[in-house]
Amino acid sequence: MKRYFIVFVLGLVTAGIGCKKYKQEDKPVKEKKWVVTTVAGDGTGGFADGAALSAKFNNPADVAVATDGTIYVTDANNHRIRKITGDRVSTLAGSDSGIVNGTGASAKFIFPYSITLGADGNLYLSDLEDSRIRKINPAAVATTYAGTDLPFFGDGPVATALFNYDVEGIAADAQGNIYIADTQNQRIRKINVSGQVSTVAGSDTAASRDGTVAMAQFFLPGGIAIDKQGNIYITEPYHFRIRKITPAGEVSTFAGSGIFDHADGDAGTARFRFPQDIVIDSKGNLYVADDYHIRKISPQGVVSTIAGSDRGFADGDGVSAKFYNLTGLGIDAHDNLYVADFANNRIRKISFE
């Protein structure tokens, strides 16, 4: 009798263990999705440092993210470079409108727009109403990095090279070179580590023409990004395309049919509305700030919308979130996206979780 009782108990235990294992294996896995949150800004145009969600921006234009998570913002209409550290916003450099080199609040900018973080730890940026490229070091000292006060075109040493007004794109590669989308000059420029400015591609003619760098043309190039292989990607906001320059010197249309619209799909047939800025993640995916949507272009050339619906403001799941006139994009070491929500006066975060 005792023997049969033991067998019976062992059967129950075995059945119980089997049942528990079955339940664990069948436990539903949470599906990851894109989530949009607000990092800083209360949505009211103005100026105020302090707690991130009560701070005020006035048309933030672009963001750059350091490896430690610090976010730098070009606060265009406040003529300042702002800094977001944790849940606090402060002013790194700038005060009122002007072009003055100096430290912190003694420096002046005129509508600072595009910004990037160089391999040397310095910030590089453009002012919409000035024809110079500025630099801010970690001690908040602002200097002129390249160009003069003459808005024109000219290659050569940084001290005499010429850029036009309205530089809308700036990016840095891992070797310390700085790339410029010289918008009004219709060219892609490069500032190498030796301080020489050269033209990568483009000419006086404003057009979307593919081919070799010697013959290719651009139409008001905007955002710019460089991948690990040295390919350069450029947005054309007014021709609704993403262009690509290879290290071998070939220019092609990477995505966009050239038709103003919003449509996902293959790169050649996808449509964009106003693609302004672009970043690349660690897996080679491209992300584009396209009017009030965030678009993703996979390495295979598939375009999808990961965030944004109608114009407005709303946090939440990617496809239900709302933006208003997206201008600049940044990306952190964990592939989280940060966007300057220009008309909403906020800095937003887009994460896959």
C-alpha positions as CSV (number, residue, x, y, z in Angstrom):
1,M,0.0,0.0,0.0
2,K,2.8,2.4,0.9
3,R,4.6,1.6,-2.4
4,Y,1.5,2.6,-4.4
5,F,1.0,5.8,-2.3
6,I,4.6,6.9,-3.1
7,V,4.1,6.2,-6.8
8,F,0.9,8.2,-6.7
9,V,2.5,11.2,-5.0
10,L,5.5,11.1,-7.4
11,G,3.0,11.1,-10.3
12,L,1.3,14.2,-8.9
13,V,4.6,16.0,-8.5
14,T,5.8,15.1,-11.9
15,A,2.5,16.2,-13.4
16,G,2.7,19.5,-11.5
17,I,6.2,20.1,-12.6
18,G,5.2,19.4,-16.2
19,C,2.2,21.7,-15.9
20,K,4.4,24.5,-14.5
21,K,6.9,24.2,-17.3
22,Y,4.2,24.2,-19.9
23,K,2.8,27.5,-18.5
24,Q,6.2,29.1,-18.4
25,E,6.9,28.2,-22.0
26,D,3.5,29.5,-23.1
27,K,3.7,32.8,-21.3
28,P,3.1,35.5,-23.9
29,V,6.1,37.6,-24.8
30,K,5.6,41.4,-24.7
31,E,5.8,42.8,-28.2
32,K,8.3,45.6,-28.5
33,K,7.1,48.9,-30.1
34,W,8.2,52.4,-30.7
35,V,7.3,54.8,-27.8
36,V,7.4,58.6,-27.9
37,T,8.0,60.6,-24.7
38,T,8.8,64.3,-24.0
39,V,12.3,64.9,-22.6
40,A,12.2,68.6,-22.1
41,G,10.1,71.7,-22.8
42,D,6.6,72.7,-21.6
43,G,5.4,73.5,-25.1
44,T,5.4,77.3,-24.5
45,G,7.7,79.4,-26.6
46,G,10.1,81.3,-24.4
47,F,13.3,80.9,-22.4
48,A,13.7,79.2,-19.0
49,D,16.3,76.9,-17.6
50,G,15.6,74.4,-14.8
51,A,13.6,71.3,-14.5
52,A,13.4,69.6,-17.9
53,L,9.6,69.4,-18.3
54,S,9.0,73.0,-17.2
55,A,11.9,74.5,-19.1
56,K,11.1,76.7,-22.1
57,F,12.5,76.6,-25.7
58,N,11.8,78.9,-28.6
59,N,11.9,76.8,-31.8
60,P,14.5,74.2,-31.0
61,A,16.1,73.3,-34.3
62,D,18.5,70.4,-33.8
63,V,20.0,68.0,-31.2
64,A,23.3,66.2,-30.7
65,V,23.7,63.4,-28.1
66,A,27.0,62.7,-26.3
67,T,28.0,59.2,-25.3
68,D,27.2,59.9,-21.6
69,G,23.6,60.8,-22.6
70,T,24.0,64.6,-22.5
71,I,21.8,66.3,-25.1
72,Y,22.8,69.5,-26.8
73,V,20.1,71.7,-28.4
74,T,20.3,74.6,-30.9
75,D,17.6,76.9,-29.5
76,A,17.2,78.9,-32.6
77,N,15.0,81.8,-31.7
78,N,16.6,82.1,-28.3
79,H,20.0,82.3,-30.0
80,R,21.4,79.9,-27.5
81,I,22.9,76.4,-27.2
82,R,21.1,74.5,-24.5
83,K,22.1,71.5,-22.5
84,I,20.0,68.7,-21.1
85,T,21.6,66.6,-18.4
86,G,19.3,64.1,-16.7
87,D,16.1,66.1,-15.8
88,R,17.7,69.5,-15.9
89,V,18.1,72.1,-18.7
90,S,20.8,74.7,-18.7
91,T,22.4,77.2,-21.1
92,L,25.8,76.1,-22.5
93,A,26.5,79.2,-24.6
94,G,24.8,82.2,-26.1
95,S,22.7,85.1,-24.9
96,D,21.1,87.6,-27.4
97,S,21.4,87.7,-31.2
98,G,24.8,88.4,-32.7
99,I,28.1,86.8,-33.9
100,V,30.5,87.0,-31.0
101,N,33.1,84.5,-29.9
102,G,33.6,84.0,-26.2
103,T,32.8,81.8,-23.2
104,G,29.3,80.8,-22.1
105,A,26.8,83.7,-22.0
106,S,29.4,86.1,-23.6
107,A,29.2,84.2,-26.9
108,K,26.5,85.2,-29.4
109,F,24.7,83.3,-32.2
110,I,22.2,84.3,-34.8
111,F,19.5,81.5,-35.1
112,P,21.8,78.5,-34.4
113,Y,20.5,75.6,-36.4
114,S,22.4,72.4,-37.2
115,I,24.7,70.9,-34.6
116,T,27.0,67.8,-34.4
117,L,29.4,66.4,-31.8
118,G,32.8,65.8,-33.2
119,A,35.1,62.9,-32.4
120,D,37.3,65.4,-30.5
121,G,34.4,66.2,-28.1
122,N,33.8,69.6,-29.5
123,L,30.4,70.8,-30.8
124,Y,30.2,72.1,-34.4
125,L,27.3,74.2,-35.5
126,S,25.9,76.6,-38.1
127,D,23.9,79.8,-37.7
128,L,21.1,80.4,-40.3
129,E,22.0,84.1,-40.6
130,D,25.7,83.7,-40.7
131,S,28.2,82.1,-43.2
132,R,30.6,80.6,-40.7
133,I,30.9,77.3,-38.9
134,R,31.3,77.7,-35.2
135,K,32.9,75.5,-32.6
136,I,32.2,75.1,-28.9
137,N,34.7,73.2,-26.7
138,P,33.8,71.3,-23.5
139,A,34.7,74.4,-21.5
140,A,31.9,76.3,-23.4
141,V,34.3,78.5,-25.3
142,A,32.8,79.4,-28.7
143,T,35.1,80.2,-31.7
144,T,34.9,80.4,-35.4
145,Y,36.0,77.0,-36.9
146,A,35.6,77.7,-40.6
147,G,34.4,80.5,-43.0
148,T,34.3,84.2,-42.9
149,D,31.5,86.8,-42.7
150,L,31.3,86.8,-46.6
151,P,28.5,84.6,-47.8
152,F,29.9,83.0,-51.0
153,F,31.6,79.9,-52.1
154,G,35.3,79.0,-51.9
155,D,37.4,76.0,-50.9
156,G,40.8,76.1,-49.1
157,P,42.0,76.7,-45.6
158,V,39.3,77.1,-42.9
159,A,40.4,80.7,-42.3
160,T,39.6,81.8,-45.9
161,A,37.1,79.2,-47.1
162,L,33.6,80.5,-47.9
163,F,30.2,79.1,-47.1
164,N,26.8,80.6,-47.8
165,Y,24.0,81.5,-45.4
166,D,21.5,78.9,-44.3
167,V,23.7,75.8,-43.8
168,E,21.1,73.2,-42.9
169,G,23.2,70.1,-42.3
170,I,26.4,69.3,-40.4
171,A,27.8,65.9,-39.4
172,A,31.1,64.4,-38.1
173,D,32.7,61.1,-39.0
174,A,34.8,58.8,-36.7
175,Q,38.0,60.2,-38.1
176,G,37.3,63.8,-37.1
177,N,36.2,65.2,-40.5
178,I,33.2,67.5,-40.6
179,Y,30.7,67.4,-43.4
180,I,28.6,70.3,-44.4
181,A,25.4,70.5,-46.4
182,D,26.0,73.9,-47.9
183,T,22.4,74.5,-48.7
184,Q,22.4,77.7,-50.7
185,N,25.6,76.7,-52.5
186,Q,24.0,73.4,-53.6
187,R,27.1,71.5,-52.5
188,I,28.3,68.9,-50.0
189,R,31.5,70.2,-48.4
190,K,34.2,68.5,-46.2
191,I,36.5,70.0,-43.5
192,N,39.3,67.6,-42.9
193,V,41.3,67.2,-39.7
194,S,44.1,69.3,-41.2
195,G,41.7,72.3,-41.6
196,Q,41.2,72.2,-45.4
197,V,37.8,72.7,-46.9
198,S,36.9,70.9,-50.1
199,T,33.8,70.1,-52.2
200,V,32.7,66.5,-52.1
201,A,29.9,66.9,-54.7
202,G,27.6,69.4,-56.2
203,S,27.9,72.5,-58.4
204,D,26.2,75.9,-58.9
205,T,23.3,74.3,-60.6
206,A,20.3,73.4,-58.3
207,A,19.0,70.0,-59.4
208,S,18.7,66.3,-58.4
209,R,21.2,64.7,-60.7
210,D,22.9,61.4,-60.0
211,G,26.3,60.2,-61.4
212,T,29.9,60.8,-60.4
213,V,30.7,63.4,-57.8
214,A,32.1,65.5,-60.7
215,M,28.8,65.7,-62.5
216,A,26.2,65.2,-59.7
217,Q,23.9,68.0,-58.6
218,F,21.9,68.7,-55.5
219,F,18.8,70.8,-54.8
220,L,19.0,72.7,-51.5
221,P,20.6,69.8,-49.5
222,G,19.5,69.6,-45.9
223,G,20.4,67.0,-43.3
224,I,23.5,64.9,-43.6
225,A,24.8,61.7,-42.0
226,I,27.8,59.3,-42.5
227,D,27.7,55.5,-41.9
228,K,30.5,53.2,-40.8
229,Q,31.5,52.5,-44.3
230,G,31.9,56.1,-45.2
231,N,28.8,56.5,-47.3
232,I,27.2,60.0,-47.0
233,Y,23.4,60.4,-46.9
234,I,21.8,63.7,-47.6
235,T,18.2,64.8,-47.5
236,E,16.6,67.0,-50.2
237,P,13.7,68.6,-48.4
238,Y,12.3,70.3,-51.5
239,H,12.8,67.5,-53.9
240,F,11.5,64.8,-51.4
241,R,14.5,62.5,-51.7
242,I,17.4,61.0,-49.8
243,R,20.6,61.0,-51.8
244,K,23.8,58.9,-51.2
245,I,27.5,59.5,-51.9
246,T,29.7,56.4,-51.8
247,P,33.4,56.5,-50.9
248,A,34.1,55.6,-54.6
249,G,32.5,58.9,-55.6
250,E,29.2,57.8,-57.0
251,V,26.0,59.8,-56.2
252,S,22.6,58.1,-56.4
253,T,19.1,58.5,-55.1
254,F,18.8,56.2,-52.1
255,A,15.1,56.7,-51.4
256,G,12.2,58.8,-52.5
257,S,10.3,59.0,-55.8
258,G,10.5,62.8,-55.9
259,I,6.7,63.1,-55.4
260,F,5.4,65.2,-52.4
261,D,3.4,62.7,-50.3
262,H,3.6,60.3,-47.5
263,A,3.9,56.7,-48.6
264,D,5.9,53.8,-47.2
265,G,7.3,50.9,-49.3
266,D,10.4,50.2,-51.4
267,A,12.9,53.0,-51.5
268,G,12.3,53.7,-55.1
269,T,8.5,54.2,-54.8
270,A,8.3,55.6,-51.2
271,R,7.2,59.2,-50.9
272,F,8.4,61.9,-48.5
273,R,6.8,65.2,-47.6
274,F,9.7,67.3,-46.2
275,P,12.7,65.2,-45.2
276,Q,14.9,67.5,-43.2
277,D,17.3,65.6,-41.0
278,I,18.8,62.2,-40.9
279,V,20.7,59.9,-38.6
280,I,22.0,56.3,-38.7
281,D,21.8,53.6,-36.0
282,S,24.3,50.9,-35.1
283,K,22.6,48.4,-37.4
284,G,22.7,50.7,-40.5
285,N,19.1,51.8,-40.4
286,L,18.4,55.4,-41.4
287,Y,15.9,57.6,-39.7
288,V,14.5,60.7,-41.3
289,A,12.6,63.6,-39.7
290,D,9.9,64.0,-42.4
291,D,7.6,66.9,-41.6
292,Y,5.5,65.4,-38.7
293,H,6.6,61.8,-39.1
294,I,9.7,59.8,-38.3
295,R,10.5,57.5,-41.2
296,K,12.9,54.5,-41.1
297,I,14.8,53.2,-44.1
298,S,16.3,49.7,-43.6
299,P,19.6,48.7,-45.2
300,Q,17.5,46.7,-47.6
301,G,15.8,49.9,-48.8
302,V,12.4,49.5,-47.1
303,V,10.8,52.7,-45.9
304,S,8.4,52.6,-43.0
305,T,6.8,55.1,-40.6
306,I,7.8,54.4,-36.9
307,A,6.2,57.5,-35.3
308,G,3.8,60.3,-35.9
309,S,0.3,60.6,-37.2
310,D,-1.4,64.0,-37.5
311,R,0.1,67.4,-36.7
312,G,-0.2,68.3,-33.1
313,F,1.3,67.1,-29.8
314,A,0.8,63.7,-28.2
315,D,3.2,61.2,-26.5
316,G,2.5,57.5,-26.6
317,D,2.9,54.6,-29.0
318,G,4.8,55.6,-32.1
319,V,2.0,55.6,-34.7
320,S,-0.4,57.5,-32.4
321,A,2.1,60.1,-31.3
322,K,1.9,63.6,-32.8
323,F,4.6,66.1,-33.8
324,Y,4.6,69.5,-35.4
325,N,7.3,70.5,-37.8
326,L,10.3,68.2,-37.0
327,T,13.6,69.7,-37.9
328,G,16.6,68.0,-36.2
329,L,17.4,64.4,-35.2
330,G,20.0,63.0,-32.8
331,I,20.7,59.4,-31.7
332,D,22.4,58.0,-28.6
333,A,24.7,55.1,-27.9
334,H,21.6,52.8,-27.4
335,D,19.9,53.8,-30.7
336,N,17.3,55.9,-29.0
337,L,16.2,58.8,-31.2
338,Y,15.9,62.4,-30.1
339,V,14.0,65.0,-32.1
340,A,13.7,68.8,-32.1
341,D,10.0,69.3,-32.3
342,F,10.4,72.8,-33.6
343,A,6.8,74.2,-33.5
344,N,5.9,72.3,-30.3
345,N,9.0,73.8,-28.5
346,R,9.9,70.5,-27.1
347,I,12.6,67.8,-27.3
348,R,11.1,64.4,-27.8
349,K,12.5,60.9,-27.4
350,I,11.7,57.8,-29.5
351,S,12.7,54.5,-28.1
352,F,12.0,50.9,-29.1
353,E,10.7,49.1,-26.0
